[in-house]
Amino acid sequence: MVKFARLAVTTGVRRKLDGRLGQIVKLFAVATAAYTIYAATLSTWDVLARTIVFLTLMLTMLFLVVGARENSNADRPSDFDLALSGLSLACLIFFAIEMDAIAQRITLFDPLTPAYWFFGYLLLFLAVEAARRTVGIGLTAIVLIIVAYNLWGHNFDGPLRHGYISFGHFLDISVFTTDGIFGVPVQVTATYAFLFVMFGTLLERAGGGQFFFDLAASLTGRRPGGPAKVAVFSSGLFGMMSGSPTADVVTTGSVTIPVMRRLGYSPTLAGGVEVAASTGGSILPPVMGAAVFIMAEYTGISYLEIVVASIIPAILYYLCVFLQVDFRSRKLGLLGLDESQLPSIAATIRTGWLFTLPLVALTVALLQHYTPTYVALFGLITILAIWVVRWRTFSLRSLYDGIAQTTISMVAVTGACAAAGMVIGGITMTGLAGKVSELLILIGGANIVLTLLICAGMTILLGMGMPTPAAYALAAALLAPTLVGDYGFSVMQANLFLLYFSVLSAMTPPVAVAAYAASAIADANPISIAAAACRLAVAAFVLPFAFMFDPGILLLDTVPAIVLAVLTTATAVVLISVAAEGFFREKVGTPARIALAACALALLGPNVELILAGLVVGAIGIVMAYRDHMSARSESVRRSTVG
């Protein structure tokens, strides 16, 4: 299993180029960022033209900064890498020259010229190789299987058979329309996802990351489990801005994991806390991760509506992680940080309160119903203004490096999203989503819980080793139509369900990419870290089922129903946390833990009878827990008397 996990996440070496080539790549990255900002905010080009230029620019860089193998030269690209980068640049030039002709041609009617054949299939090859280098064999295998299915699936017998698709038909749809490689995943990456990642990068460089860490430390650091609680708060805040669990682990984990280890946390527990906290950042409003922007584009639901619907589930996610960290720390006797190690809350707020303004700007822009692109732009402008005001930390070199860092960090996501676009295009051409729908209905039937379990499992499998945006895009294309059309869930419910499990795939064994990032810092087994993270965030795997059965949790009901749903779900989260840790104020015995867990699951059930039965079981569990507590106290008194 571990060998499989390593194979699935093995990617090309990430290079940090220096010297003249490094300066050229950095300049190219800044120029790409400048183009992306212009194209997203001011350009009048059509979406296909903008996306073509963005993707080919990113591919040109990708083959220079990502090696072909894990053991490739980490300092300089090989001749083969330079050749692929040059071919990507040639594709950029060709498509730029042919832009008007591509926009005016009629798909599947106007014949493809030899040049279109050559550069079209060259671009598909470059995209597949980019996916292999950036996200490993998992997504690459899916792409190749879908391509083969498109071209030869008409030879199948049974329900998977589809009509004949020629090589020309496949190329025309995949490259020369927005239904393939230049589809929604790359379109979103080329607009507001890019801008929000730049928002997080520049906020960190301006000092915002340190401010939020100090704020979390001053608020929670002195409590039992203080360093772990600091990790929960600071990683959640940073993850909200970065939108990447892996990037969050690397950034905040480099500080929080060593501190936790010094104060007695095991390497596995320290890594698990960081991974659980960082993963939740991608579902934490008001920014959330890049996948939410794909959801907004794909479903037509406004970004603001998604943010509002996500508020309560995100709070409950972090309530679960916080409670379990508290219970675990008390059970293990792990104390908080020493007072001398903690920053003053008054000094922290006095020197850094300006860093709250970018979040205020984002929130105000959202409430004013600006598009996500302009929401991110207003946030960027606010950060730049604050950075300049705090002139001691500002320099043009730091700004230049931050912009370049944003572009280079988006390379892997862009490669994955291009491949995801190919898969979605293939699914559309063959009608595979409908076939998957028939299969789900055949297996799940009228059993909604079983169907949701299958969808959750498939989403986690699709997300193995790939960025969340790509995982969500594939799951939404395959599974959302079934949940909406055949089982009657709302578009919001179905897509948030899939979004949650796409995010959770980052910490779910065997391929938990965020856990692999934490393992290098914690010096612990990544599978053990992933298991610890899943235990700490166990309620996160239950919450999506809860809002599928009760949309009040997503604020999609009347006020009384919403209040009841939130109280019921919050109670269930607390009970799940107690059951998972086996501790409240004292150790909780196994029978009581089982009863409390059963009560929690029943409270999230789809009918009143189940909830009432759960309350009865929960009451029994509380009585058993109280008896355990009294028995432990009596034993303690007896021992003290004997002593």
C-alpha positions in Angstrom: 0.0 0.0 0.0 2.8 2.4 0.9 4.6 1.6 -2.3 1.5 2.3 -4.3 1.1 5.6 -2.5 4.7 6.6 -3.3 4.2 5.7 -6.9 1.0 7.7 -7.2 2.6 10.9 -5.8 6.0 10.5 -7.4 6.5 13.6 -9.6 9.3 15.4 -11.3 11.8 17.3 -9.1 10.9 20.9 -8.4 13.8 23.1 -9.5 14.9 26.4 -7.9 16.8 27.9 -10.8 19.5 30.4 -10.2 22.0 32.3 -12.3 21.1 33.8 -15.6 18.5 31.1 -16.5 16.9 31.6 -13.1 16.6 35.4 -13.7 15.1 34.7 -17.2 12.5 32.3 -15.8 11.6 34.8 -13.0 11.2 37.6 -15.6 9.1 35.3 -17.7 7.0 34.4 -14.6 6.4 38.1 -13.8 5.5 38.8 -17.4 3.0 35.9 -17.4 1.5 37.3 -14.2 1.2 40.8 -15.7 -0.6 39.2 -18.7 -2.9 37.2 -16.5 -4.0 40.2 -14.5 -4.5 42.2 -17.6 -6.4 39.4 -19.4 -8.6 38.8 -16.4 -9.6 42.4 -15.7 -9.2 44.6 -18.8 -8.8 42.4 -21.9 -11.6 42.2 -24.5 -10.4 38.9 -26.0 -12.8 36.0 -25.9 -12.3 33.4 -23.3 -10.7 30.8 -25.6 -8.0 33.2 -26.8 -7.2 34.3 -23.2 -7.0 30.7 -22.0 -4.8 29.5 -24.9 -2.2 32.2 -24.2 -2.2 31.5 -20.5 -1.8 27.8 -20.8 1.0 27.9 -23.3 2.8 30.5 -21.3 2.6 28.3 -18.2 3.7 25.1 -20.1 6.7 27.0 -21.4 7.8 27.6 -17.7 6.6 24.2 -16.4 9.2 22.1 -18.3 12.0 24.3 -17.0 11.0 24.4 -13.3 9.7 20.7 -13.0 12.0 17.9 -14.0 11.0 14.7 -15.8 11.8 12.5 -12.8 12.2 12.7 -9.1 16.0 12.2 -9.5 16.4 14.6 -12.4 19.0 17.4 -12.1 17.6 19.9 -9.5 19.7 22.8 -10.6 19.4 22.9 -14.4 16.9 21.6 -17.0 18.0 18.9 -19.4 18.1 19.3 -23.2 14.9 17.4 -23.4 13.3 19.8 -20.9 14.5 22.8 -23.0 13.1 21.2 -26.1 9.7 20.7 -24.5 9.7 24.3 -23.3 10.6 25.4 -26.8 7.8 23.4 -28.3 5.4 25.0 -25.8 6.6 28.4 -26.9 6.1 27.4 -30.5 2.5 26.4 -29.6 2.0 29.8 -28.1 3.2 31.6 -31.3 1.2 29.4 -33.6 -2.1 29.7 -31.6 -1.5 33.5 -31.3 -1.1 33.8 -35.0 -4.2 31.6 -35.7 -6.3 33.2 -32.9 -8.8 34.9 -35.2 -9.1 31.9 -37.5 -9.8 29.6 -34.6 -12.4 32.0 -33.2 -14.2 32.1 -36.6 -14.1 28.5 -37.7 -17.1 26.2 -37.2 -16.3 23.2 -35.0 -16.6 19.8 -36.7 -17.5 21.5 -40.0 -14.4 23.4 -41.1 -11.6 20.8 -41.8 -8.5 20.8 -39.7 -5.3 21.8 -41.7 -2.1 19.8 -41.3 -0.7 22.6 -39.1 -3.8 22.4 -36.8 -3.3 18.6 -36.6 0.4 18.9 -35.7 0.1 21.7 -33.1 -3.2 20.4 -31.7 -1.8 16.9 -30.9 1.5 18.5 -29.8 -0.4 20.5 -27.2 -2.2 17.4 -26.0 1.1 15.6 -25.6 2.6 18.5 -23.7 -0.4 18.7 -21.4 -0.3 15.0 -20.6 3.5 15.2 -19.9 2.9 18.3 -17.7 0.3 16.3 -15.7 2.7 13.4 -15.3 5.5 15.7 -14.0 3.3 17.7 -11.6 0.8 15.3 -10.1 2.2 11.9 -10.9 0.7 8.8 -12.4 -2.8 9.0 -11.0 -4.3 11.8 -13.1 -2.1 10.9 -16.1 -3.5 7.3 -16.1 -7.0 8.7 -16.0 -6.3 11.0 -18.9 -4.9 8.2 -21.1 -7.7 5.9 -20.2 -10.3 8.5 -21.2 -8.5 9.3 -24.4 -8.4 5.6 -25.3 -12.0 5.3 -24.4 -12.9 8.2 -26.7 -11.1 6.8 -29.7 -11.9 3.1 -29.3 -14.9 2.9 -27.0 -17.2 2.3 -30.0 -15.7 -1.2 -30.2 -17.0 -2.1 -26.7 -20.1 -4.2 -26.1 -22.7 -3.3 -23.4 -23.5 -0.1 -21.7 -20.1 1.5 -22.0 -20.2 1.5 -25.8 -20.5 4.9 -27.5 -20.7 6.2 -31.1 -17.7 6.5 -33.3 -15.3 9.4 -32.6 -12.6 10.0 -35.1 -9.2 11.3 -34.4 -10.2 14.6 -36.0 -13.4 14.9 -34.0 -11.5 14.2 -30.8 -8.8 16.8 -31.6 -11.4 19.4 -32.7 -13.3 19.3 -29.5 -10.3 18.8 -27.2 -8.2 21.7 -28.5 -10.2 24.1 -30.6 -13.2 24.6 -28.3 -13.7 25.4 -24.6 -15.0 21.9 -24.0 -11.6 20.2 -23.7 -8.2 21.3 -22.5 -9.2 24.9 -22.4 -12.3 24.2 -20.4 -13.6 25.5 -17.0 -10.7 24.3 -14.9 -8.0 26.2 -16.8 -10.3 29.2 -17.4 -10.7 29.5 -13.6 -7.0 29.0 -13.0 -6.3 31.8 -15.5 -8.5 34.3 -13.8 -9.6 34.6 -10.2 -7.8 31.5 -8.9 -4.5 33.0 -10.0 -5.4 36.3 -8.4 -6.4 34.8 -5.1 -3.1 32.8 -4.9 -1.3 36.1 -5.5 -3.4 37.6 -2.8 -2.2 35.0 -0.3 1.4 35.1 -1.5 1.7 38.9 -1.2 -0.1 39.0 2.1 2.5 36.5 3.5 5.4 38.6 2.1 4.0 41.8 3.5 4.0 40.2 7.0 0.3 39.1 7.2 1.3 35.5 7.8 3.4 36.3 10.9 0.6 38.6 12.2 -2.0 35.8 12.0 0.4 33.4 13.6 1.1 35.8 16.4 -2.6 36.5 16.9 -3.4 32.8 17.1 -0.5 32.3 19.6 -1.5 35.1 21.8 -5.2 33.9 21.9 -4.6 30.2 22.4 -1.0 29.5 23.2 -1.2 29.5 27.0 -4.1 26.9 27.1 -3.5 23.1 27.3 -2.4 22.0 23.9 -1.5 25.6 23.2 1.0 25.0 20.3 -1.5 22.6 18.6 -4.3 25.2 18.9 -2.0 27.8 17.5 -1.5 25.5 14.5 -5.2 25.0 14.1 -5.9 28.8 14.1 -2.9 30.0 12.1 -3.0 27.1 9.5 -6.8 27.7 9.0 -6.3 31.4 8.4 -3.3 30.9 6.1 -4.9 28.0 4.3 -8.0 30.1 3.6 -5.8 32.6 1.7 -3.5 30.1 0.0 -6.2 27.6 -1.0 -3.6 24.7 -1.0 -3.4 22.3 1.9 0.1 21.2 0.8 1.4 24.8 0.5 -0.2 25.6 3.9 1.5 22.6 5.6 4.9 23.6 4.2 4.5 27.3 5.2 3.0 27.2 8.6 4.0 23.7 9.5 7.7 24.6 9.3 7.0 26.7 12.4 4.2 24.9 14.3 5.4 21.2 13.9 8.9 21.8 15.5 7.3 23.8 18.4 4.8 21.0 19.1 7.5 18.4 19.0 9.7 20.4 21.5 6.7 20.5 24.0 6.1 16.7 24.0 3.9 16.0 21.0 4.9 12.9 19.0 6.0 13.6 15.4 2.9 11.8 14.1 0.5 13.8 16.2 2.3 17.1 15.4 2.1 16.4 11.7 -1.5 15.2 12.0 -2.6 18.4 13.7 -1.0 20.5 11.0 -2.4 18.5 8.2 -6.0 18.6 9.6 -5.8 22.3 10.3 -4.3 23.1 6.9 -6.7 21.0 4.9 -9.7 22.8 6.4 -8.4 26.1 5.0 -9.7 25.2 1.6 -13.3 25.3 2.8 -13.0 28.3 5.1 -14.8 31.5 3.9 -14.4 34.2 2.7 -11.6 33.1 0.3 -11.7 29.3 0.4 -9.6 27.3 -2.1 -9.3 27.5 -5.9 -11.8 24.7 -6.4 -14.7 26.9 -5.1 -14.2 29.2 -8.1 -14.5 26.2 -10.5 -17.7 25.3 -8.6 -19.0 28.8 -9.1 -18.2 28.7 -12.9 -19.4 25.2 -13.4 -22.7 25.5 -11.6 -23.6 29.1 -12.2 -24.1 29.6 -8.4 -22.6 33.0 -7.4 -19.4 32.9 -5.4 -21.1 34.8 -2.6 -23.9 32.2 -2.3 -21.3 29.5 -2.0 -19.3 31.4 0.6 -22.5 32.0 2.7 -23.5 28.4 2.5 -20.1 27.2 3.6 -19.8 29.3 6.8 -21.5 26.9 9.2 -19.8 23.7 7.9 -16.4 25.4 8.1 -17.0 26.5 11.7 -18.1 23.0 12.6 -15.0 21.5 10.9 -12.7 23.6 13.0 -14.8 23.1 16.1 -14.2 19.3 15.7 -10.4 19.8 15.2 -10.1 22.2 18.1 -12.1 20.0 20.5 -10.1 16.9 19.7 -6.8 18.8 20.0 -8.0 20.0 23.4 -9.2 16.6 24.6 -6.0 14.8 23.3 -3.7 17.4 25.0 -5.5 17.1 28.3 -5.5 13.3 28.1 -1.7 13.3 27.4 -1.0 16.1 29.9 0.5 18.4 27.3 0.6 22.0 28.5 0.6 25.3 26.7 3.4 27.5 25.8 5.4 29.4 28.4 4.3 33.0 28.9 7.7 34.2 27.8 7.2 32.5 24.4 3.9 34.2 23.7 3.5 37.5 21.9 1.4 40.2 23.6 -2.1 40.4 22.1 -2.2 44.1 22.5 1.2 44.6 20.8 0.2 42.1 18.1 -3.0 44.0 17.2 -1.4 47.4 17.6 1.4 46.6 15.1 -0.5 44.4 12.7 -4.2 45.3 12.7 -3.8 46.7 9.2 -3.6 43.1 7.9 -7.2 42.6 8.7 -8.2 45.2 6.1 -7.6 42.9 3.0 -10.1 40.4 4.5 -12.5 43.3 5.1 -12.0 44.4 1.5 -12.8 40.9 0.3 -15.9 40.6 2.4 -17.2 44.1 1.4 -16.6 43.4 -2.3 -18.4 40.0 -2.0 -21.4 41.7 -0.3 -21.4 44.3 -3.1 -21.8 41.4 -5.6 -18.6 42.0 -7.5 -17.3 39.1 -9.6 -14.6 36.9 -7.9 -12.0 38.4 -10.2 -12.7 41.9 -8.9 -13.0 40.7 -5.4 -9.5 39.3 -5.6 -8.3 42.5 -7.3 -9.6 44.7 -4.6 -7.9 42.5 -2.0 -4.6 42.8 -3.9 -4.9 46.6 -4.1 -5.5 46.7 -0.3 -2.5 44.5 0.4 -0.3 46.7 -1.8 -1.5 49.8 -0.1 -0.9 48.3 3.4 2.5 47.1 2.3 3.6 50.5 1.1 2.3 52.1 4.3 4.4 49.7 6.3 7.3 50.9 4.1 10.0 49.3 6.3 9.0 45.8 5.0 8.3 46.9 1.4 10.7 46.8 -1.5 10.2 46.4 -5.2 12.5 43.4 -5.2 10.2 41.6 -2.7 7.2 42.5 -4.7 8.9 41.3 -7.9 9.9 38.0 -6.2 6.3 37.5 -4.8 4.7 37.9 -8.2 7.2 35.5 -9.7 6.6 33.0 -6.8 2.8 33.2 -7.5 3.2 32.2 -11.1 5.7 29.4 -10.5 3.5 28.0 -7.7 0.5 27.9 -10.1 2.4 25.8 -12.6 1.5 22.4 -11.0 -2.2 23.4 -10.6 -2.4 24.6 -14.2 -0.9 21.3 -15.5 -3.4 19.3 -13.5 -6.4 21.5 -14.6 -5.4 21.2 -18.2 -5.4 17.4 -17.9 -8.7 17.6 -16.0 -10.2 19.6 -18.9 -9.2 16.8 -21.3 -11.0 14.2 -19.1 -14.1 16.4 -18.8 -14.1 16.9 -22.5 -13.8 13.1 -23.0 -16.7 12.5 -20.6 -18.9 15.0 -22.5 -18.1 13.5 -25.9 -18.9 9.9 -24.9 -21.7 10.6 -22.5 -19.8 8.7 -19.8 -21.5 10.8 -17.0 -24.8 9.3 -18.0 -23.3 5.8 -18.0 -21.8 6.4 -14.5 -25.3 7.6 -13.4 -26.9 4.4 -14.5 -24.2 2.4 -12.7 -24.7 4.4 -9.5 -28.4 3.9 -9.6 -27.9 0.2 -10.3 -25.6 -0.2 -7.3 -27.2 2.3 -4.9 -30.8 2.0 -5.9 -33.1 3.9 -3.6 -30.5 3.7 -0.8 -29.4 7.3 -0.6 -26.8 6.7 2.1 -25.1 4.0 0.0 -25.1 6.2 -3.1 -23.6 9.1 -1.1 -20.9 6.7 0.3 -20.0 5.6 -3.2 -19.8 9.2 -4.5 -17.6 10.1 -1.5 -15.3 7.2 -2.1 -15.1 7.9 -5.9 -14.3 11.5 -5.2 -11.5 10.7 -2.8 -10.1 8.2 -5.3 -10.2 10.8 -8.0 -8.4 13.2 -5.7 -5.5 10.9 -5.0 -2.3 12.8 -5.6 -3.8 15.7 -7.5 -4.7 19.3 -6.6 -8.2 19.9 -5.2 -9.4 21.9 -8.2 -8.7 19.0 -10.6 -10.3 16.5 -8.3 -13.4 18.5 -7.9 -13.7 19.2 -11.6 -13.7 15.4 -12.4 -16.1 14.5 -9.6 -18.5 17.3 -10.6 -18.5 16.1 -14.2 -19.1 12.5 -13.3 -21.2 12.5 -10.2 -23.1 15.8 -9.7 -25.6 15.1 -12.5 -26.7 11.9 -10.8 -27.1 13.5 -7.4 -29.1 16.3 -8.8 -31.1 14.7 -11.5 -31.7 11.2 -10.1 -31.7 11.8 -6.3 -33.2 15.2 -6.1 -30.5 17.1 -4.2 -30.0 20.8 -5.0 -27.1 21.9 -7.2 -25.5 23.6 -4.1 -25.8 20.5 -1.9 -24.4 18.1 -4.5 -21.5 20.2 -5.5 -20.5 21.2 -2.0 -20.6 17.5 -1.1 -18.2 16.7 -3.8 -16.1 19.8 -3.1 -15.7 18.7 0.6 -14.5 15.2 -0.3 -12.1 16.6 -3.0 -10.6 18.7 -0.3 -10.4 15.8 2.2 -8.6 13.7 -0.4 -5.5 15.8 0.4 -5.3 14.1 3.9 -6.9 10.7 3.2 -4.6 7.6 3.0 -3.1 6.1 1.0 -2.2 9.1 -1.1 -2.4 12.0 1.2 -0.3 14.7 -0.5 -0.6 17.1 2.5 0.6 14.3 4.8 3.6 13.7 2.6 4.5 17.4 2.9 4.2 17.2 6.7 6.3 14.0 6.9 9.4 15.8 5.7 9.0 18.4 8.5 7.9 16.0 11.3 10.2 13.2 10.3 7.4 10.7 10.6 5.6 8.1 8.4 3.2 10.0 6.1 0.5 7.3 6.3 0.6 7.5 10.1 0.3 11.3 9.8 -2.6 11.0 7.4 -4.4 8.6 9.7 -3.9 10.9 12.7 -5.2 13.9 10.7 -8.3 12.0 9.6 -9.0 11.0 13.2 -8.6 14.7 14.4 -11.0 15.8 11.6 -13.3 12.8 11.7 -16.4 15.1 11.8 -15.4 16.5 8.4 -16.2 13.2 6.8 -19.7 13.3 8.3 -20.6 16.9 7.8 -21.2 16.6 4.0 -23.7 13.8 4.7 -25.4 16.0 7.3 -26.0 18.9 4.9 -27.2 16.5 2.2 -30.0 15.4 4.6 -30.6 18.9 6.1 -29.9 21.9 3.9 -30.5 24.1 6.9 -26.8 23.7 7.7 -26.1 25.5 4.4 -28.5 28.3 5.5 -30.9 27.1 2.8 -34.1 26.9 4.9 -36.3 29.0 7.2 -34.7 30.6 10.2 -36.2 28.2 12.8 -35.1 25.2 10.7 -31.6 26.6 10.3 -31.2 27.2 14.0 -32.4 23.7 14.8 -30.1 22.2 12.1 -27.1 24.1 13.4 -27.7 23.2 17.1 -28.3 19.5 16.2 -25.2 19.3 14.0 -23.0 21.1 16.5 -24.1 18.7 19.2 -23.3 15.8 16.9 -19.8 17.2 16.3 -19.1 17.5 20.0 -20.3 13.9 20.6 -18.2 12.6 17.7 -15.1 14.5 19.1 -15.6 12.9 22.6 -16.2 9.5 21.1 -13.1 9.8 18.8 -10.8 10.8 21.7 -12.4 8.8 24.5 -12.0 11.7 26.8 -14.1 14.6 28.2 -13.0 15.7 31.6 -12.0 12.1 32.4 -11.4 9.1 30.3 -14.6 7.8 28.6 -15.0 4.0 28.4 -15.5 2.1 25.1 -19.2 1.3 25.5 -20.0 4.9 26.3 -17.9 6.0 23.2 -19.8 3.7 21.0 -23.2 5.0 22.3 -22.1 8.6 21.9 -20.9 8.0 18.3 -24.2 6.2 17.5 -26.1 9.2 18.9 -24.1 11.6 16.9 -24.7 9.8 13.6 -28.4 9.4 14.4 -28.7 13.2 15.0 -27.5 13.7 11.5 -29.9 11.2 10.0 -32.7 11.9 7.5 -35.8 11.2 9.7 -37.2 12.1 13.1 -37.5 8.5 14.3 -33.8 7.9 13.8 -33.0 11.1 15.7 -35.2 10.2 18.6 -33.7 6.7 18.8 -30.3 8.4 18.8 -31.2 10.6 21.7 -32.1 7.6 23.7 -28.8 5.9 22.9 -27.0 9.1 23.6 -28.6 9.4 27.0 -27.5 5.9 27.8 -24.0 6.8 26.7 -23.9 9.9 29.0 -25.0 7.8 31.9 -22.3 5.3 31.2 -19.7 8.1 30.8 -20.8 9.5 34.2 -20.5 6.1 35.8 -17.0 5.8 34.4 -16.2 9.2 35.8 -17.5 8.4 39.3 -15.8 5.0 39.2 -12.5 6.7 38.3 -13.0 9.3 41.1 -13.8 6.6 43.7 -10.6 4.7 42.7 -8.6 7.8 43.0 -10.0 8.5 46.5 -9.3 4.9 47.5 -5.7 5.0 46.3 -5.1 8.3 48.1 -6.6 6.9 51.3 -4.5 3.8 51.1 -1.4 5.9 50.4 
